[in-house]
Amino acid sequence: MKALPGSFDSRAEAALADPSLQKALQNFKPLFVAKRAAAVAELSDFERLRDAAAAIKDAVLSELDVWLERYADKVESLGGKVHFAKDAADAREIIREICRKADARTICKGKSMVSEEIGLNEVLEEDGYRVVETDLGEYIIQLAKEPPSHIIAPAIHKTREQVADLFAQNHPGRPREDSVAGLVNEARHALRERFFESDVGITGGNFLIAESGTSVIVTNEGNGDLTQTLSRVHVVTSGIERVIPTLDDLSVFLRLLARSATGQDTECYTTLSTGPRRAGDPDGPEEYHVVLVDNGRSKMLAGRFRDMLRCIRCGACMNHCPVYGAVGGHAYGWVYPGPMGSILTPLFNGLAENYDLPNACTLNGRCQAVCPVRIPLTDLIRTMRNEQVKAGLMPASQRRMMGAWGWVARQPGLYRALERLGSRMLRLRAGRRGAMSSLPGAEAWTRVRDLPAPQGATFIDQWKARGGDQ
């Protein structure tokens, strides 16, 4: 997928001014957060599972080449074919060649963030293939010609009314549906024939099991099963970091994934696929291919952002992120939004080109607190900022301001004096309201919200009054 035009600032401004988007985000905000909290509270060993999952991931990443080789050998011993793609272009060409050899016409796709990452749909459509997204959210944004705005709910930015308008435009001859159930049924009816016409089915791979050569997908719609079972050729697209050793390890991640993503005990469908159709099988693909994509992951493995390779793409970090909740996914400009995108997008597409993303974070820590595999997201975002500073990417005005602040912060007496003076001035400006609707130098903040004035003594003064060490 190509990056969206404009800067983060301009896209965020547009998002804040979009009433339909804000309505959709207001509907979304409480949904996943509350459901996750309830699901986690019901599982007494959730924290232990988080520790176990992180340990499994770390162990695999320390010997990733070994586990990938075991997985590939097992897949090929069962009649499948594993392809290693060094980058997005390599992955696209591998899949194009598979489709050419299959003499494909229609390609059905289950949900795959890697296929979004490598920009697969565009090149397949340019080659003349009919590409059909079968996940409901992906189908909606395909019709709208928009990128996904969330990794587990791609059309979360759309209201029900917008989806009804979209279906009315693209499904001629059908009466307009306005209910959620009606819209789901309409999409199911439109997609049914495409499943049976499909020559190549492309799905993601939530997990890859080294001991059995199995790819695993979890869905709530069953479209992934139909995509890979009814097509003559099944292609799995996955990042190299998704391999885990055993089926026992899979049970750890499955208990974490759905609870973290959608607040369910488990997704409706968990599908394990192992190779092509065997003699006596009633259905299944004639060919089974796995395309393992590096695309910068090996570089991450050897660097300071290795912990990001634990990510199981649950979306919990963005569900709990106040910035994502205010501006949505498209403001981040690429496939991966929210806290994970603030790290992955600069790593994949350049620190300079995506300078704003890690700097848009408030460092509130909610993402880090809910990550099911304990990725230190806040720490990594702070590290990303340091990398940008080291690379000389911070604007000169910010460098001067940070330099001045750093000098003052190293002078305790001066710092405390200025702190007290600033507090008094802000209280005077706020007056009886206790907040300011405008403040020179903070216009961007006060344009959409009031700035509360400091209340009472400074933290240092309160700390000293309670006998704290200086």
N, C-alpha and C positions, 0 to 999 in steps of 0.2 A: 504494500500500500504506500502511495506517495504521501508525503507530509501535506497537511492542509495549508492553504495560503495564509499569510499574515503572521503576526507575532502572538504569543500567549496573551499579552495585554489586550490586543485588539479583539481576539476571539473571546476572551473573558468578558470584556465590555459588552460585546454583542450578546453573549449568553445572559448576562444580568439584565439586559434590556428586552429580552425575548419573553413575552408573557406566557406563551404556550410551553416553552421549555421550563420556565419557573413553576408552572402548574404541574408539569410532569415530575419535576424534581421534588416538589412538595409531597406528591403522592408516593414517591419512591423512598424518601428519607426514612420514615418510621418502619417500613416494611421489613427489610432484611435485618436491620439492627435489632429490633424487638424479637424477631423470630430466632435470630442467632442466640441472643441472650437466654431465651427460654429453652432452646435445645441444648445449650451448653450446661445450663443449670441441672438438667435432668441426667447428665452423664457424669457420674462421680469421679471418674478417672480421666477427665478431659485433659487436665494439665499434665498428667503422666504420659498420655498419648502424644501430646505436643513434644515433650522431651524425647520420646522414643522416635518420633518421625524425624525430628531434627538430627538425631544421632544416626539414623539410617541414611539420611541424605548425605551427611558429612562423610560417612564411611564410604559411600559409593563415589562421591566426588574425589576422594583421595586416591581412588583407583579406577577412575572413570573409563580409561582405555580398556582395562581388563573386563569390566562388566559389559561394555559395549561389544567387545569381541565375543564374549560368551553368548550374549543375546543374539548377535548376528549369526553365529554358528548354529544356534538352535533353530532359528527361523529357517535358515537354508536347508537344514537337515530334514525339515518338515515340508519342503517344497516351495517355500516362499523365497523372496529375493529382497536383500537389504541394499540400499543405495546410500552412500555417504555424500552429503552436499556441503561443500566448504562455505558457500554463501548463498544469498537469495537467488542470484542469476543461475548458479549451478543447480539449485533445487528446481527452479522453474523449467530448466531445460530437461532435466531428468523426467519430470512429470509429463512434459510435452511429448517426449519420445515414447513414454509408456502409452499415452493416448493415441499417438500416430500408429504404433504397432498394433494396437487394439482395433484400429479402424473405427474409432469412436465417433459418434455424432452428438449424443446427449451425455452430459456429465452431471451427476447428482452429487451434492456436497453436504456432508454433515458438518457440524460446527468444528472449526479448526482455526485457532488463533495463529498458528504457524503459517497457514495458507494466507491469512491476512497480512502477516508480517512480510512474507516474500512477494506479495502482490500477485498472487496466482491467477485470480479470476480475470484480470485485465488481459494477460497474455493469452489465456485460453480462448477468451472471447475474440481477441484479435485473430486467432487462428481459425475462427469460424465455428467453434464448438458452441453448442447450447449448454450453458452452465446454469444450473438451478440450485439455489440454496434451499435446503429442506428444513432447517431449524426455523421455527416461526419468526423469531426475532431477526435472524439473518435474512429470511425471505422478505420481511417488511422493508429492511434497509436496502436490500437489492432492488426492490421495486422503486424505492425512493431515490436510488442512486446516491446513497450516503454511506459513509463508513460507520462501523459500530461505535457506540458511545460508552459501552460497558463490556467487560470481557465475558460475563455470564448472562447478561440481559442486553443484547446489542441494541434493541429499540427502546430502551428505558426512557429516552428523551421524547418519545412520541406519545401523545395523548390518544385516548380511544377514538375521539372524533377525527383526529388526523389519520389514524389507521383506516377508519371507515371511508374517509374521502379517497385514500390511496387505493383501497380495494375496489371502490366504485369505478375509479378511472382505469384499472387494470383487469377487471373481471367483467367485461361487457356481457349483457344478457342476464345478469343476476340481479335480483332485488337488493337494494341497499340494506346492509346489516349494521346495527348500531350497538348490539350487546356484545360483551366479551365472548360469550359462548357461541354466538352467531358468527363472529369474525373468525374464531378458531375453526369452526366447522367449514367456513368458506375457504380458508387456507388449505385445510385438509382435502377438500374436494378438488381444489385447483392442483394440488401436488400429487394426487393419487396416480394419475396417468404417467406423470414424469418418473415415478419410481420404476414402473414397469418398462419404460422406454430406455432406462439408463444403461449405458454401455460400461461406463467407468464410475465407480463410487469412491469419493474421496472423503475420508474422515480424519479427525485428529487422533491423538493418542494421549489420554490422561496419564496413563502409566504403561510402561513396557516391562514385562517380567523376564528376567534373564534366564531363570531355571527352566522355563517352559516355552520361551519364544512367543509369548502371548502379548497382544495389544489390548488395552482396556479403555473403553469409553463409558462415561456416565452421562445420561440424558434424562429429561423429564417427558419427552415426547415420543420416543421410540423411532424417530426419524433416522437416527444413526444405524439402528438395526436394519431397517429397510434399505438404506443406502448401500450398506456393505453386503447384504445378503442377496439382493435381487440383481445387482450389477454383475456383469461378466468378470470385471476386474476390480479388485479392491486395492486402493492406495491409502496407506496410513502416512500422515505427515506429522512429524514430531521433532522437538528439540532433542539434542543428544543428552540433555540432563534428565530426561524423564524415565530413564531406566532405573529399576529397583531390583534387588536380588531375587526375592521369592514371593510366592502367593501369600505366605504368612505376613510378610511385610505389607502386602497390598491391603490386608485387613486393617492395619493400623491407619493407613491413609484414608481408606473409605469411611472410617468412623469420624475422621476429622473434616473431610472435604465437604460433604453435604451440609453438615451443621454450620461450617464456617461460611459457606457460599449462600445458601438459601434458607437456613434454619430448619432443614428437614433432618430426620434421623438418617435417611438415605435417599438418594435420588430414585426416581421411579424405575429406571432401567440401568443396570450395570452389566455391560456386555463384554465378554472375553472372547477374542478371536485368535485362533491359532492356525495359521497357514491357510492354503486354499482348500477347496472341496476335496474330500477323500472319497474313495470308492465306497459306495453305500450311503453316503450322506444325501439327505433329501434335498438340500439346497446349499447355497454358498457360492462364492466366486470361483471361477476357473483359475484365476491368477491372483496372487497376493504379494503386494509390494510394500515395503516400508522405506520411506525417505527420511533419513536422519539428518537434521539440519544443524550445522554449526553456527554460521552467520555471526561470529564474534563471541560465541560462548566459550571457546577454548581460551581466548584472551582473558575473559572474565575469570575463568578457572585459575589462571596463574596470577591474578591481580588482587587488589584490595576489595573487589566487589563480588568475590566468590560466593558469599552467603546468598546472593540473589538467585543463584542456581538451585537453591532449595525450593523455590516458589512452585506451588502446585496450582496456580491460576484459579484460586477460589473467589477472588474479588473482595474479600473481607476488608482489606486495607482501604479500598475506595468507598466501600459502603459506610465506613466510619469516618471518612475524611471530610472535615467541614469545608475545605476548599472545593473538592469534587462536588459535594452536595450543593454548593452555591452556583457553580459554573458548568457542571456536567463534563462529559468525556471529550467532546469535540474541541474544547478549549485547549486540551493538551496536544492536539495537532497530529497525533499518530495512533498506532494500533493500541498501545498500552497507556491508559490514562491513570490518574490518581497517583498515590505514592509510588507504586511500582513503576509507573511510567516516568515519574520524575527521575528515576535512576536508570531504567532500561533504555529510554529513548535517547538520552545523551550518550550512553555507551554504544548503542547501535548506530546512531546517526550523527554523532559529533557533539562535543562539549560546547563549542562556540555557537553552533546552529540552534542549540536548545538551552541556551544560557538561563532563560527565565524559569524553566520547569523546577529545578531544585530550589530556586530562590523564591518560588511562590508558596513554598511550604511554610506553615506556621510553627513546625517542630513541636506540636502539641503532644505527640507520642501515641495517639489512639491507634494508629495503624500498627505500630510495633506491639502494642498491648494485645491486639486480637489476632495477629498472624499465627496460623495453626502450626507453622514450622519454625517459629521464633526467629524470623529474619529481623535483624536490628535495623529496621527501615529508617528510623529517625537518624541513627548514627551514620548510616550509609549516605543519606541525603546531606548530612553535615560534611561527610568526607568528600562528596561530589562538589560541594561548594569550595572546599579547600583545593581540590584539583583544578577548578576553574580559576581560582586566584593564582595558583602556581603557574598556570598556563598564561597568565597575563590577560585574562578575559574580563576581569571586573572593570567597568567604566571608570575613567579617571576621577570623575566627581565622587563616586562611591569610595574609591581608594582613599581620596583625601579625607572624606568624612570619617571613614573607618579608622584611618590613621590618627585623626584628631581625637576620636573617641577612645582609641587604645591608649593614647598618651595620657588623657585625663584619667582613665580607669586605673592607670599605674601610679596615680598620685592620690592616695586615700583621702587626705585632708581636703584637697581641691574637689574631688569627686563628691564628697558628702556635702560640702558647702554649696556646690552647684545643684545638687539634688534637692536640698532644702529650699533654695531660692526658686528653682523651677516649680516645685510643688506649690509654693505660696502664690506664684504668678498664675499658675493654672487655676487654682482655687478662686483667685480674684476674678479672673476672666470668666469663669463659669458662673459666678454669682450664686443666687439662691437655687437655680435649676440643678446645680451640681454636675452639669455636662455642657459641652460646647457644640453648637451646630456648625461652627466654622472655626478654623484655626490656620493661620499662615504657615505654610510648609507641610500641612497635612490635609490639603484640599481633597486629595483622592480618597482619603478615609472619610472625611466629614461630608462629602457629597452624598453618600448613601447611608450614613449612620452618625449618631452623636458620639463625641469622645468624652468618656467620663473623666471628671477631674479627680486627682488624688484625694483620698479621704484620710484625715488624721495624720499621725506621725509617719515618718519614713520607716521602711523595714529595718534599717540599721538602728534607728532610734528605739524602735519597739524591741528589737533583739537585745540591745544594751539594757533597756529597762527591765527585761526579764532575766538578766544575769548572764546572758550569752557571752562567750569569749569573743574578743575583738580580733 
